[in-house]
Amino acid sequence: MEPTPATPRAAPAATRGGWTPLHLAALLLANLTLAMGPLLVRLADTGPVAAGFWRLTLALPLILALSLREPAPARRVRIGTLALVAGAGGFFALDLASWHIGIETTKLGNASLFGNAGSLILMAWGLIAARRAPRLLEIAAIVAALAGAALLMGGSLEISHESFVGDLFCLLAGLFYAFYILMLRPAREQMGQFSVLLWSTLTGAPILLAIAVLRAEVLVPQDWTPLLLLALSSQVVGQGLLIYSLKNFPPLVIGLALLTQPAISALTGWLAFGEVLSLGDVIGMVLLAAALAMARAEDKPG
């Protein structure tokens, strides 16, 4: 069982090198559901930032219900922790706004790749926090992940200027997302996963609404189905499992796992919109899988 805040002497599983295949499955499922987000944003008939607002707002009742099921210590909110989670929620809102604008004008694979560019910051921070030189398998995992991501990026700069601007918005979103993850890590040590998600969602939703109104976007959809699926898959399942994983994995592994999303989005773009899936894309996916396998081998107890 996962240690509770009432047992501070028990180290997180990631610190002990004790994360299990079940933990890894939760992390990969989080990234699988999050990678479906760009498709659902494309299918929504609201503005892109408005879609982000509905993603958070429609998910709130279920997140609230799940948070109330957590033990009382996991729901206890200290002022400092609440400020940290609120700040993370602000970064998350800026991440969604930038990312959703980018999704409208670039390939789904590119949107997911650049939207997770913050994984580089997470990997670097993981090595800095460890206060040691990277080990051989860690270096190999990082090189494989970056090579796979580069192959998935493909010919991004060879397509239209409009698509390049979309890539830049997604890149900005990736930076915001890294700050979101890093700010939530200490909060996750004190609060339950859905209590953390509740407060960050409550902070982010009004910011997204304000941005959507300033952009004069269509706010109310005619078809609620894509937005309901977006709220359930990306916000409840995806973010819920990702925040759960913050307590089980070091930032290096979280960063590597985030880079699986471009592979899933590239496949989705190919199946749903006929976007080209090249041999380089396939090799990139294999390299990303190899990077996670090496990270798992490196993090086993000695």
C-alpha positions in Angstrom: 0.0 0.0 0.0 1.1 3.6 -0.6 2.5 5.3 2.5 0.3 8.0 4.0 1.3 11.4 5.3 1.0 10.0 8.8 4.1 7.8 8.3 6.8 10.2 7.3 9.6 7.8 7.9 8.5 5.6 5.0 10.2 6.8 1.8 8.3 7.0 -1.4 8.5 3.9 -3.6 10.5 5.8 -6.2 13.1 6.7 -3.7 13.6 3.1 -2.7 13.7 2.0 -6.3 10.6 -0.1 -5.6 8.1 1.0 -8.2 6.3 -2.0 -9.7 4.8 -2.9 -13.1 1.4 -1.8 -11.7 2.8 1.6 -10.9 4.3 1.8 -14.4 1.0 0.7 -15.9 -0.8 3.6 -14.1 1.8 6.0 -15.4 1.5 4.7 -19.0 -2.3 4.7 -18.8 -2.2 8.3 -17.7 -0.1 9.2 -20.7 -2.4 7.2 -23.0 -5.5 9.0 -22.0 -3.7 12.4 -22.0 -2.5 11.7 -25.5 -6.1 11.5 -26.7 -6.7 15.1 -25.6 -5.6 16.7 -28.9 -8.1 14.7 -30.9 -11.0 15.6 -28.6 -10.0 19.3 -28.7 -10.1 19.1 -32.5 -13.5 17.5 -32.4 -15.0 20.1 -30.0 -17.1 22.8 -31.5 -16.1 25.5 -29.1 -13.0 27.6 -29.2 -9.7 25.8 -28.1 -9.3 27.6 -24.8 -13.0 27.2 -24.1 -12.5 23.5 -24.6 -9.9 23.6 -21.8 -12.3 25.5 -19.5 -15.0 22.8 -20.1 -12.4 20.0 -19.6 -11.8 21.3 -16.0 -15.3 22.4 -15.2 -17.1 19.3 -16.3 -14.7 17.1 -14.4 -15.1 19.0 -11.1 -18.1 17.2 -9.7 -16.5 13.8 -10.1 -13.1 15.0 -8.8 -14.8 16.5 -5.8 -16.6 13.2 -5.1 -13.4 11.2 -5.4 -11.5 13.6 -3.2 -14.1 13.3 -0.4 -13.5 9.5 -0.4 -9.8 10.1 0.5 -8.8 9.8 4.2 -9.1 13.0 6.2 -5.3 13.5 6.5 -5.0 13.3 2.8 -7.6 16.1 2.4 -6.0 18.4 5.0 -4.8 21.6 3.3 -2.1 23.7 4.8 -1.8 27.3 3.7 1.6 26.9 2.2 0.6 23.7 0.4 -2.6 25.3 -0.9 -0.6 28.3 -2.3 1.7 25.8 -4.1 -1.2 23.9 -5.6 -3.0 27.1 -6.6 0.2 28.3 -8.3 0.5 24.9 -10.1 -3.2 25.3 -11.2 -2.3 28.7 -12.7 0.5 27.2 -14.7 -1.7 24.3 -15.8 -4.3 26.8 -17.1 -1.6 28.6 -19.1 -0.4 25.2 -20.3 -3.9 24.2 -21.6 -4.5 27.6 -23.2 -1.2 27.6 -25.1 -1.5 23.9 -26.0 -5.1 24.0 -27.2 -4.3 27.0 -29.4 -1.4 25.1 -30.9 -3.5 22.0 -31.4 -5.7 23.9 -33.8 -2.9 24.7 -36.2 -0.4 21.8 -36.1 -0.2 18.0 -36.5 -1.5 16.0 -33.5 1.9 14.3 -33.1 3.7 17.6 -33.1 1.2 19.1 -30.6 1.8 16.3 -28.2 5.6 16.3 -28.7 6.1 20.0 -28.1 3.4 20.1 -25.4 5.5 17.6 -23.5 8.8 19.4 -24.1 8.9 20.2 -20.4 9.9 16.6 -20.0 13.5 17.7 -20.7 13.3 20.0 -17.7 11.9 17.2 -15.5 14.7 14.9 -16.6 17.3 17.5 -15.9 15.8 18.3 -12.6 15.7 14.7 -11.6 19.4 14.4 -12.1 20.1 17.6 -10.3 17.9 16.6 -7.3 19.7 13.3 -7.1 23.0 15.2 -6.5 25.1 12.7 -8.5 26.4 12.1 -11.9 24.0 10.3 -14.3 24.5 6.6 -14.6 25.2 4.8 -17.9 21.6 3.4 -18.3 20.1 6.8 -17.4 22.2 8.5 -20.1 21.2 5.8 -22.6 17.6 6.2 -21.7 17.7 10.0 -22.1 19.6 9.7 -25.4 17.1 7.1 -26.7 14.1 9.2 -25.6 15.5 12.4 -27.2 16.3 10.5 -30.4 12.9 9.1 -30.6 11.3 12.5 -29.9 13.5 14.0 -32.6 12.4 11.4 -35.2 8.7 12.0 -34.2 9.2 15.7 -34.7 10.1 14.8 -38.3 9.6 17.6 -40.8 7.9 20.1 -38.5 9.7 23.1 -39.9 9.1 22.0 -43.4 5.3 22.4 -43.2 3.4 25.7 -43.3 4.2 28.8 -41.3 0.8 28.5 -39.5 1.8 25.1 -38.3 5.2 26.3 -37.1 3.4 29.0 -35.0 1.2 26.2 -33.6 4.3 24.3 -32.7 5.7 27.3 -30.8 2.5 27.6 -28.8 2.8 23.9 -27.9 6.4 24.4 -26.9 5.4 27.2 -24.6 2.7 24.9 -23.1 5.4 22.3 -22.4 7.4 24.8 -20.3 4.3 25.7 -18.3 3.5 22.0 -17.8 7.0 21.3 -16.3 6.4 24.0 -13.7 3.0 22.5 -13.0 4.5 19.0 -12.4 7.4 20.3 -10.3 5.1 22.4 -8.0 2.7 19.5 -7.4 5.4 17.0 -6.4 5.8 18.4 -2.8 2.1 18.9 -2.4 1.5 15.3 -3.4 3.6 14.1 -0.4 1.1 15.8 1.9 -2.3 15.4 0.1 -4.2 12.8 -1.7 -4.1 12.7 -5.5 -7.7 13.9 -6.0 -7.5 16.5 -3.3 -4.5 18.0 -5.2 -6.3 17.7 -8.5 -9.4 19.4 -7.0 -7.6 22.5 -5.9 -5.5 22.8 -9.0 -8.6 22.4 -11.2 -10.6 25.0 -9.1 -7.7 27.5 -9.7 -7.3 26.8 -13.4 -10.9 26.9 -14.6 -11.5 30.7 -14.0 -8.2 31.6 -15.7 -9.2 29.6 -18.8 -12.7 31.1 -18.9 -11.1 34.6 -18.7 -8.7 33.9 -21.6 -11.5 32.4 -23.7 -13.7 35.4 -23.2 -10.8 37.8 -24.1 -10.3 35.8 -27.3 -14.0 36.1 -28.1 -14.2 32.3 -28.5 -17.4 30.2 -28.9 -18.1 29.2 -25.3 -21.2 26.9 -25.5 -21.0 23.8 -27.6 -23.8 22.3 -29.7 -22.3 18.8 -29.1 -21.2 18.1 -25.6 -19.8 14.6 -26.3 -16.1 15.5 -27.1 -15.9 17.8 -24.1 -17.4 15.2 -21.8 -14.9 12.6 -23.0 -12.1 15.2 -22.7 -13.1 15.9 -19.1 -13.4 12.3 -18.1 -10.3 10.9 -20.0 -7.8 13.7 -19.8 -8.7 15.4 -16.5 -10.1 12.7 -14.3 -8.3 9.6 -15.5 -5.2 11.2 -17.1 -4.4 13.8 -14.5 -5.6 11.7 -11.7 -3.2 8.9 -12.5 -0.4 11.3 -13.3 -0.7 13.0 -9.9 -0.8 9.6 -8.3 2.4 8.7 -10.1 4.2 11.7 -8.8 4.6 9.9 -5.5 5.9 6.7 -7.0 8.5 7.9 -9.6 11.4 10.3 -9.7 11.2 13.2 -12.2 13.5 11.5 -14.6 11.0 8.6 -15.2 8.0 11.0 -15.3 9.8 13.0 -18.0 10.6 9.9 -20.0 7.0 8.7 -19.7 5.6 12.0 -21.0 7.5 11.5 -24.2 5.3 8.4 -25.0 2.4 10.8 -25.7 3.7 12.0 -29.1 3.9 8.4 -30.3 0.2 7.8 -29.3 -0.9 11.1 -30.8 1.0 10.4 -34.0 -0.9 7.1 -34.3 -4.2 8.9 -33.5 -3.5 11.6 -36.2 -2.7 8.9 -38.7 -5.9 6.9 -38.0 -8.3 9.8 -37.5 -7.0 12.5 -39.9 -4.7 10.6 -42.3 -1.6 12.4 -41.1 1.5 10.8 -42.4 3.1 8.2 -40.2 6.6 7.6 -41.5 9.3 5.0 -40.9 11.0 7.6 -38.7 7.9 7.9 -36.6 7.8 4.1 -36.0 11.5 4.0 -35.1 10.9 7.0 -32.7 8.2 5.0 -31.0 10.4 2.0 -30.5 13.2 4.2 -29.1 10.8 5.8 -26.6 9.7 2.3 -25.5 13.4 1.3 -25.1 14.0 4.4 -23.0 11.3 3.4 -20.5 12.7 -0.2 -20.4 16.2 1.1 -19.6 14.8 3.5 -16.9 13.0 0.5 -15.3 16.2 -1.6 -15.4 18.2 1.3 -13.9 15.8 1.9 -11.0 15.6 -1.6 -9.7 16.9 -2.1 -6.2 20.5 -3.1 -6.1 
